[in-house]
Amino acid sequence: MKFHDFNLHDDLLAGVDAMNYQNATPIQEQAIPRILEGKDLIACAQTGTGKTAAYLLPLLDKISHAKHGTTSTLVLVPTRELATQIDEQVTGFGYFVEASSIAIYGGGKSEGWEQQKRALTSGADIIIATPGRLIAHMQMGYVKFEDLKYLVLDEADKMMDMGFSDDILNIVRQLPKERQTLLFSATMPNKIREFSQQILNQPEEIRLAVSKPAAGIDQQFYLAFDRQKIYLLEHIIKTQDVQSMVLFTSQKAAVGGIVRAINKLGIEARGISSDRTQEEREEIMRAFKNKQFPILVATDVLSRGIDIDSLSHVVNYDIPRAAEDYVHRIGRTARAATKGTAITFISDQDQDRVVKIEKLIEREIEKKNITEELGLGEAPEFDPKRFSGLRGKVGGRPERGDVAGALVAAATVAPARR
């Protein structure tokens, strides 16, 4: 189905043409007509399927037929990276519609606060915001949403994981009850469904099956305790042809240690986490995309906001919480019928997640055990039933929350290798 088949405003279609969008994806085909009809919607589709355009296009169509000057649309997102990406897409699609938008994010008041305040008080058509930052503005008393007609929760599952539930409910309580609400999520756990019942009105539901990883991806699973991972990573980098790699870790405290370990191998790596400013993150991302350095280390929190593909390697230093996130991450390699390698480290406490991944992708992956031959000692055996429920507990190794400590401890595990 082509975008010109939808009953969209001519000015909006001019923007679609300028962005070189031609054929609608499945989520767009199903979501756009329902949103145009004014229905509340729950849509479950993995990241990378085009769901941002699935809600932006119909909402921009509505804006194109309305008066400008007040905020009609609020999009809540988990990270500043995603807010920036959506803001850029609004600029592209809505150029001829003359729709205004701004991304609201940041930590302290100094970081874009006054510019954000002006947009919130003057009434940009579309506000894209992280919940915490928006609440900080709302507490000052100058944010007015009395004319708001559309609320979008994008990456709702990620916002739940990050603990934004109360913030979102706090924001929703201050919005008009008569509105259209759209919830988009890569996964649909029970907590999302229960949460949606509090803020949506008789929503329709779209649920797309998760696509399987491309055949060209070499999926490699390695068993390793947390303290062994850094040395296992060094071995892999030394023995594989790494041209471009993104490594994901669940702990921002671990980013610096991983980057330093890679740099000691004579290979440049840089890291991004929520501790860096938006400008620093954007500069690092640009440099990586321009192939100025080969290895990027990032936290799970930023994983969905990283718009990079065509990688030679993706490494899950820690297994992602949702099996769908695993599929999306490794899908950044082996694009366009090329080959790629996806490496995942399996510790004892994460083995139940492996079972869920294999169930989703409908295949079993060999679990490699090479720590002993590398002089690192025994790796955990693969026994998901035995290790179920172990996550976050102490079991002869650093606690889950002390990955930085694990990196320090690793230095004393195998001194002979140094």
ChimeraX attribute file (.defattr): number of C-alpha atoms within 10 A of each C-alpha:
attribute: neighborCount
match mode: 1-to-1
recipient: residues
	/A:1	12
	/A:2	11
	/A:3	19
	/A:4	16
	/A:5	10
	/A:6	15
	/A:7	13
	/A:8	18
	/A:9	18
	/A:10	14
	/A:11	17
	/A:12	24
	/A:13	22
	/A:14	17
	/A:15	20
	/A:16	21
	/A:17	14
	/A:18	13
	/A:19	12
	/A:20	9
	/A:21	14
	/A:22	12
	/A:23	13
	/A:24	19
	/A:25	17
	/A:26	15
	/A:27	22
	/A:28	21
	/A:29	17
	/A:30	17
	/A:31	24
	/A:32	23
	/A:33	15
	/A:34	16
	/A:35	22
	/A:36	17
	/A:37	9
	/A:38	15
	/A:39	19
	/A:40	23
	/A:41	24
	/A:42	24
	/A:43	25
	/A:44	23
	/A:45	24
	/A:46	23
	/A:47	21
	/A:48	14
	/A:49	18
	/A:50	15
	/A:51	24
	/A:52	20
	/A:53	23
	/A:54	23
	/A:55	23
	/A:56	22
	/A:57	26
	/A:58	25
	/A:59	21
	/A:60	25
	/A:61	20
	/A:62	19
	/A:63	22
	/A:64	20
	/A:65	10
	/A:66	10
	/A:67	10
	/A:68	15
	/A:69	12
	/A:70	19
	/A:71	26
	/A:72	24
	/A:73	26
	/A:74	22
	/A:75	23
	/A:76	26
	/A:77	25
	/A:78	28
	/A:79	23
	/A:80	21
	/A:81	22
	/A:82	25
	/A:83	23
	/A:84	19
	/A:85	17
	/A:86	22
	/A:87	21
	/A:88	15
	/A:89	16
	/A:90	25
	/A:91	18
	/A:92	17
	/A:93	25
	/A:94	25
	/A:95	17
	/A:96	17
	/A:97	22
	/A:98	17
	/A:99	19
	/A:100	20
	/A:101	23
	/A:102	23
	/A:103	25
	/A:104	27
	/A:105	25
	/A:106	20
	/A:107	15
	/A:108	10
	/A:109	12
	/A:110	8
	/A:111	13
	/A:112	14
	/A:113	16
	/A:114	11
	/A:115	11
	/A:116	20
	/A:117	17
	/A:118	13
	/A:119	20
	/A:120	25
	/A:121	14
	/A:122	14
	/A:123	22
	/A:124	21
	/A:125	23
	/A:126	28
	/A:127	25
	/A:128	27
	/A:129	25
	/A:130	25
	/A:131	24
	/A:132	18
	/A:133	18
	/A:134	22
	/A:135	16
	/A:136	13
	/A:137	17
	/A:138	17
	/A:139	9
	/A:140	9
	/A:141	8
	/A:142	12
	/A:143	19
	/A:144	16
	/A:145	19
	/A:146	13
	/A:147	15
	/A:148	20
	/A:149	19
	/A:150	22
	/A:151	24
	/A:152	22
	/A:153	21
	/A:154	25
	/A:155	25
	/A:156	25
	/A:157	23
	/A:158	20
	/A:159	23
	/A:160	16
	/A:161	12
	/A:162	12
	/A:163	11
	/A:164	19
	/A:165	16
	/A:166	11
	/A:167	16
	/A:168	20
	/A:169	14
	/A:170	13
	/A:171	15
	/A:172	14
	/A:173	10
	/A:174	12
	/A:175	18
	/A:176	15
	/A:177	15
	/A:178	11
	/A:179	19
	/A:180	20
	/A:181	25
	/A:182	25
	/A:183	25
	/A:184	24
	/A:185	22
	/A:186	26
	/A:187	22
	/A:188	17
	/A:189	11
	/A:190	9
	/A:191	10
	/A:192	18
	/A:193	11
	/A:194	10
	/A:195	14
	/A:196	20
	/A:197	11
	/A:198	10
	/A:199	19
	/A:200	20
	/A:201	17
	/A:202	12
	/A:203	18
	/A:204	15
	/A:205	15
	/A:206	15
	/A:207	16
	/A:208	15
	/A:209	10
	/A:210	19
	/A:211	15
	/A:212	14
	/A:213	19
	/A:214	19
	/A:215	12
	/A:216	16
	/A:217	23
	/A:218	18
	/A:219	16
	/A:220	15
	/A:221	18
	/A:222	19
	/A:223	24
	/A:224	26
	/A:225	22
	/A:226	26
	/A:227	23
	/A:228	24
	/A:229	24
	/A:230	20
	/A:231	22
	/A:232	19
	/A:233	18
	/A:234	15
	/A:235	12
	/A:236	12
	/A:237	18
	/A:238	13
	/A:239	8
	/A:240	10
	/A:241	11
	/A:242	17
	/A:243	13
	/A:244	19
	/A:245	24
	/A:246	27
	/A:247	25
	/A:248	26
	/A:249	24
	/A:250	22
	/A:251	19
	/A:252	21
	/A:253	18
	/A:254	21
	/A:255	23
	/A:256	18
	/A:257	19
	/A:258	23
	/A:259	19
	/A:260	15
	/A:261	17
	/A:262	20
	/A:263	14
	/A:264	11
	/A:265	11
	/A:266	8
	/A:267	15
	/A:268	15
	/A:269	22
	/A:270	21
	/A:271	24
	/A:272	21
	/A:273	22
	/A:274	16
	/A:275	11
	/A:276	11
	/A:277	14
	/A:278	19
	/A:279	9
	/A:280	13
	/A:281	17
	/A:282	14
	/A:283	11
	/A:284	18
	/A:285	19
	/A:286	12
	/A:287	15
	/A:288	20
	/A:289	15
	/A:290	10
	/A:291	12
	/A:292	12
	/A:293	17
	/A:294	20
	/A:295	26
	/A:296	23
	/A:297	24
	/A:298	25
	/A:299	21
	/A:300	23
	/A:301	20
	/A:302	19
	/A:303	21
	/A:304	19
	/A:305	17
	/A:306	15
	/A:307	13
	/A:308	13
	/A:309	17
	/A:310	16
	/A:311	24
	/A:312	22
	/A:313	26
	/A:314	27
	/A:315	21
	/A:316	21
	/A:317	24
	/A:318	20
	/A:319	23
	/A:320	22
	/A:321	16
	/A:322	17
	/A:323	20
	/A:324	21
	/A:325	20
	/A:326	21
	/A:327	21
	/A:328	21
	/A:329	25
	/A:330	26
	/A:331	24
	/A:332	26
	/A:333	29
	/A:334	23
	/A:335	16
	/A:336	9
	/A:337	11
	/A:338	14
	/A:339	17
	/A:340	23
	/A:341	24
	/A:342	25
	/A:343	20
	/A:344	25
	/A:345	23
	/A:346	28
	/A:347	24
	/A:348	22
	/A:349	21
	/A:350	21
	/A:351	25
	/A:352	20
	/A:353	19
	/A:354	22
	/A:355	13
	/A:356	15
	/A:357	23
	/A:358	13
	/A:359	12
	/A:360	17
	/A:361	17
	/A:362	10
	/A:363	10
	/A:364	11
	/A:365	14
	/A:366	10
	/A:367	15
	/A:368	15
	/A:369	16
	/A:370	16
	/A:371	20
	/A:372	10
	/A:373	9
	/A:374	13
	/A:375	14
	/A:376	22
	/A:377	15
	/A:378	16
	/A:379	20
	/A:380	17
	/A:381	16
	/A:382	18
	/A:383	11
	/A:384	17
	/A:385	9
	/A:386	13
	/A:387	17
	/A:388	14
	/A:389	13
	/A:390	16
	/A:391	17
	/A:392	13
	/A:393	13
	/A:394	10
	/A:395	11
	/A:396	6
	/A:397	13
	/A:398	19
	/A:399	15
	/A:400	18
	/A:401	14
	/A:402	15
	/A:403	21
	/A:404	20
	/A:405	17
	/A:406	22
	/A:407	23
	/A:408	12
	/A:409	16
	/A:410	18
	/A:411	15
	/A:412	10
	/A:413	15
	/A:414	15
	/A:415	10
	/A:416	8
	/A:417	10
	/A:418	5
